[in-house]
């Protein structure tokens, strides 16, 4: 809104020309999201506590988690507000990519909100049935994939990291591929959200990484120099990524160990869905496996654990997702969290290297 209100006035007030620059608006979207989090965070935590919207802990989980029962949850509503409002303020709202990403973000947030609400209402860790959650996730992701596929400027080529000449055109198969990326990212982040600050830390790092990817993809000259796919208009997603970074930092202020509030599915699903959508639009879908390596490992640990137990009656890990395995091995919670953050930073640097190594 600010972009549309103030930038047209730059002919009379030259200082307003700065609103043309994505870098300027991305920086202030980040700051705006951070300020919103700091202002609304304490109020939201008090409200959630008053309404007794507390986390229900699985009895089969680590015993150390039992003391967390009753901690306010659904704090992801703060993350959603801190992403959506700054994006609406600072982004070019005529940009289709911004609206597609917001559609997935809010849509997945709504699914998570319904799931969290049922958990609180039932005083149980069981919320919405998995088949219903998956149905709505697939439907929203399918809509996003179809919109991108039918948008004339958008290309359905698949970029393979480290290989500049390997770019197969998926055609209509790009739609189910986008579906897989978005649904996979949403659920992977959701599975990672099990310790204080564990999911939001790598999410901040991934968002900052895709802020750079979005800016580069939207800048024709830079994209040509780096020999990566140019996606006209994708640069505006840098504002949304900036909002995600600011919202993540603001939420981490309250979610760091010991957490005052948990994000719940409303936060983890919306963040994962947003990240998957941005990866698809910027043509960095495969790189998401590197950037979000922590999320991938967490999801795979669950898949391997379930598969092994069903086929052979044996468990690979003490408990899945894998962060619980390390807990049961005796690692203190803060040690697990910080080490996972460090790994995320290294993976982000490796992902950024793909811009030049090809």
C-alpha positions in Angstrom: 0.0 0.0 0.0 2.8 2.4 0.9 4.5 1.6 -2.4 1.3 2.4 -4.4 0.6 5.5 -2.3 4.0 7.1 -2.1 6.0 6.0 -5.2 3.8 7.8 -7.7 4.6 11.0 -5.8 8.3 10.8 -6.6 8.0 13.2 -9.5 7.1 15.9 -7.0 9.1 14.7 -4.0 12.4 13.1 -5.3 13.1 11.4 -1.9 10.2 9.1 -2.6 12.0 7.6 -5.6 13.6 5.2 -3.0 10.3 3.3 -2.9 11.2 2.0 -6.4 14.0 -0.1 -5.0 13.2 -3.7 -3.8 16.2 -3.6 -1.5 14.8 -0.6 0.4 11.4 -2.1 0.7 12.7 -5.5 1.7 14.7 -4.0 4.5 11.8 -2.0 5.9 9.4 -4.9 5.5 11.8 -6.9 7.7 11.8 -4.1 10.3 8.1 -3.6 10.1 7.5 -7.3 10.8 9.9 -7.2 13.7 8.2 -4.2 15.2 4.7 -5.8 14.8 6.0 -8.9 16.6 7.5 -6.9 19.5 4.3 -4.9 19.9 1.7 -7.7 19.6 3.7 -10.5 21.0 3.3 -9.8 24.8 -0.4 -9.0 24.3 -1.0 -12.2 22.3 0.8 -14.4 24.9 -1.3 -12.8 27.7 -4.5 -13.4 25.7 -3.6 -17.0 24.9 -2.8 -17.6 28.6 -6.1 -16.0 29.7 -8.1 -18.1 27.3 -6.2 -21.2 28.5 -5.0 -22.0 25.0 -2.2 -24.3 26.1 -0.1 -27.0 24.5 -1.1 -30.6 25.0 1.9 -32.9 25.3 2.0 -36.4 24.0 2.5 -38.8 26.9 4.7 -41.0 24.7 7.2 -38.1 24.2 10.3 -37.3 26.2 9.5 -36.8 29.9 11.3 -33.4 29.9 8.5 -32.1 27.7 5.8 -32.8 30.3 6.7 -29.6 32.1 5.9 -27.7 28.9 2.2 -28.7 29.1 0.0 -25.6 29.2 2.5 -23.3 27.5 0.5 -21.0 25.2 0.3 -22.3 21.7 -1.1 -21.0 18.4 1.6 -18.2 18.5 1.9 -18.7 14.8 -1.0 -16.3 14.4 1.6 -13.6 15.4 3.9 -14.9 12.6 1.1 -14.8 10.1 0.2 -11.2 10.9 3.8 -10.1 10.9 4.2 -11.6 7.4 1.0 -10.5 5.8 0.8 -6.9 7.0 4.3 -5.8 6.1 4.0 -7.5 2.7 0.8 -5.6 2.0 2.4 -2.4 3.1 5.7 -2.6 1.1 5.2 -4.9 -1.8 3.8 -4.2 -5.3 0.3 -5.5 -5.0 -0.1 -5.8 -8.8 2.4 -8.7 -8.7 0.8 -12.1 -9.1 3.6 -14.0 -7.4 3.1 -12.0 -4.2 -0.6 -13.0 -4.1 0.0 -16.7 -5.0 2.5 -16.9 -2.1 0.1 -15.1 0.3 -2.7 -17.4 -0.8 -0.7 -20.5 0.2 0.7 -18.9 3.4 -2.8 -17.8 4.7 -4.4 -21.0 3.4 -1.9 -23.3 5.1 -2.2 -21.1 8.2 -5.9 -21.6 8.2 -5.5 -25.4 8.1 -3.0 -25.2 11.0 -5.3 -22.9 13.0 -8.2 -25.4 12.6 -5.9 -28.2 13.7 -4.6 -26.3 16.7 -8.1 -25.2 17.7 -9.3 -28.8 17.8 -6.3 -29.9 19.9 -7.0 -27.1 22.4 -10.7 -27.9 22.4 -10.2 -31.6 23.0 -7.3 -31.1 25.4 -5.4 -33.6 23.3 -2.5 -33.8 20.9 -4.9 -35.2 18.3 -6.3 -32.4 16.1 -7.8 -32.5 12.6 -7.7 -36.0 11.0 -4.6 -36.4 8.8 -6.6 -37.1 5.7 -8.5 -33.8 6.0 -5.3 -31.8 6.6 -3.7 -33.4 3.6 -6.8 -32.9 1.4 -6.8 -29.1 2.0 -3.0 -28.8 1.7 -3.1 -30.6 -1.7 -6.0 -28.5 -2.9 -4.3 -25.2 -2.1 -0.9 -26.3 -3.5 -2.7 -27.6 -6.6 -4.3 -24.2 -7.1 -1.0 -22.5 -6.7 0.7 -24.8 -9.2 -2.1 -24.3 -11.7 -2.0 -20.5 -11.5 1.7 -20.6 -12.1 1.3 -23.0 -15.0 -1.3 -20.9 -16.7 0.5 -17.6 -16.1 2.1 -16.8 -19.6 5.4 -15.3 -18.4 6.2 -18.2 -16.1 8.4 -21.0 -17.4 7.8 -24.6 -16.4 11.5 -25.5 -16.7 13.3 -27.3 -13.9 16.7 -25.9 -12.9 19.2 -28.5 -11.7 21.9 -27.0 -9.4 25.5 -27.1 -10.6 24.5 -27.9 -14.2 23.8 -24.7 -16.2 22.6 -26.6 -19.3 20.3 -29.1 -17.6 16.9 -27.5 -17.6 14.1 -30.0 -18.6 10.7 -28.5 -19.4 8.1 -30.4 -17.2 5.1 -29.0 -19.0 1.9 -30.0 -17.3 3.9 -32.2 -14.9 5.1 -29.0 -13.3 1.7 -28.7 -11.5 2.1 -31.9 -9.5 5.7 -31.1 -9.0 4.8 -27.7 -7.4 2.2 -29.6 -5.3 4.9 -31.9 -4.1 7.3 -29.1 -3.2 4.7 -27.0 -1.3 3.1 -29.9 0.6 6.5 -31.4 1.4 7.9 -28.1 2.7 4.8 -27.4 4.8 4.9 -30.8 6.5 8.7 -30.9 6.9 8.7 -27.6 8.8 5.7 -28.9 10.8 7.6 -32.0 11.9 10.6 -30.0 12.9 8.6 -27.8 15.3 9.3 -29.9 18.4 11.8 -27.9 20.5 11.9 -24.3 21.6 13.2 -22.3 18.7 14.2 -25.4 16.7 12.0 -24.7 13.6 12.0 -20.9 13.6 15.8 -20.7 13.5 16.4 -22.6 10.3 13.3 -20.9 8.9 14.8 -17.5 9.4 18.0 -18.7 7.7 16.1 -20.2 4.8 13.9 -17.1 4.4 17.0 -14.9 4.2 18.6 -17.2 1.6 15.5 -17.1 -0.6 15.3 -13.3 -0.2 18.6 -13.3 -2.1 17.4 -15.9 -4.6 14.2 -13.9 -5.3 16.1 -10.7 -5.8 18.6 -12.3 -8.2 15.9 -14.1 -10.1 13.9 -10.9 -10.6 17.0 -8.9 -11.7 17.5 -9.7 -15.4 21.2 -8.5 -15.6 22.3 -10.3 -12.4 20.4 -13.5 -13.5 22.1 -13.4 -16.9 25.5 -12.8 -15.3 25.0 -15.8 -12.9 23.5 -17.8 -15.7 20.4 -18.7 -13.7 16.7 -18.5 -14.7 15.4 -15.0 -14.9 11.9 -14.7 -13.5 10.5 -11.2 -14.2 8.5 -10.0 -11.2 10.0 -12.6 -8.8 12.1 -9.8 -7.1 9.0 -8.6 -5.3 9.1 -11.8 -3.3 12.2 -10.4 -1.6 9.8 -8.2 0.3 7.7 -11.2 1.5 10.9 -13.0 2.4 12.0 -10.0 4.4 8.7 -10.1 6.2 9.3 -13.8 7.0 12.8 -13.0 8.4 11.4 -10.2 10.6 8.4 -12.2 11.7 10.7 -15.1 12.5 13.2 -13.0 14.5 10.3 -11.4 16.4 8.7 -14.7 17.2 12.1 -16.2 18.3 12.3 -13.5 20.9 9.4 -15.2 22.7 10.0 -18.8 21.5 13.7 -19.1 22.5 14.4 -21.6 25.3 12.5 -21.8 27.6 9.6 -20.8 25.3 6.9 -18.4 26.4 4.8 -19.5 23.4 4.7 -22.2 20.8 3.9 -21.5 17.1 1.6 -24.5 16.6 0.6 -25.8 13.2 -0.8 -22.4 12.3 2.8 -21.2 12.2 4.8 -24.2 11.0 2.4 -25.1 8.1 2.1 -21.5 6.9 5.9 -20.9 7.0 6.6 -24.2 5.2 4.0 -23.6 2.6 5.3 -20.1 1.9 8.9 -21.3 1.6 7.9 -24.1 -0.9 5.9 -21.6 -3.0 8.8 -19.1 -3.1 11.2 -21.9 -4.1 8.9 -22.9 -7.0 8.5 -19.3 -8.2 12.2 -18.5 -8.1 13.1 -21.7 -9.9 15.1 -22.9 -6.9 13.0 -26.0 -6.0 15.7 -28.5 -5.9 18.0 -26.2 -3.9 15.3 -26.1 -1.2 16.5 -29.7 -0.3 19.8 -28.1 0.6 18.6 -24.9 2.2 16.0 -26.7 4.2 18.2 -29.7 4.9 17.3 -29.8 8.5 13.6 -30.0 7.6 14.3 -32.7 5.1 16.2 -34.8 7.6 13.5 -34.4 10.2 10.8 -35.6 7.7 12.9 -38.5 6.5 13.6 -39.6 10.0 9.9 -40.0 10.5 9.4 -41.8 7.2 12.3 -44.2 7.9 11.2 -44.9 11.4 7.6 -45.7 10.5 8.7 -47.8 7.4 11.2 -49.8 9.5 8.8 -50.5 12.3 6.0 -51.6 10.0 8.2 -53.8 7.8 10.6 -55.2 10.4 9.1 -54.3 13.8 12.3 -52.4 14.6 13.0 -48.7 15.3 16.0 -47.0 13.7 15.9 -44.1 16.2 15.1 -43.9 19.8 12.2 -41.6 18.8 11.3 -39.7 15.7 11.5 -36.9 14.5 15.3 -37.1 14.9 15.6 -34.2 17.4 13.8 -36.4 20.0 16.4 -39.1 19.3 19.1 -36.8 20.4 17.1 -35.8 23.5 16.7 -39.4 24.6 20.5 -39.8 24.1 20.9 -37.2 26.8 21.7 -34.1 24.7 20.4 -30.9 26.5 17.6 -29.2 24.5 19.6 -25.9 23.9 22.5 -27.9 22.5 20.3 -29.7 19.9 18.7 -26.4 18.9 21.9 -24.4 18.4 23.7 -27.3 16.6 20.8 -27.6 14.2 21.0 -23.8 13.6 24.7 -24.1 12.8 24.0 -26.9 10.3 21.3 -24.7 8.7 23.8 -21.8 8.2 26.3 -24.1 6.6 23.6 -25.6 4.3 22.5 -22.1 3.3 26.0 -21.1 2.3 26.3 -24.3 0.2 23.0 -23.4 -1.5 24.2 -19.9 -2.2 27.3 -21.3 -3.8 25.1 -22.9 -6.5 24.6 -19.4 -7.9 28.2 -19.5 -9.1 29.2 -23.2 -9.3 27.6 -24.3 -12.5 
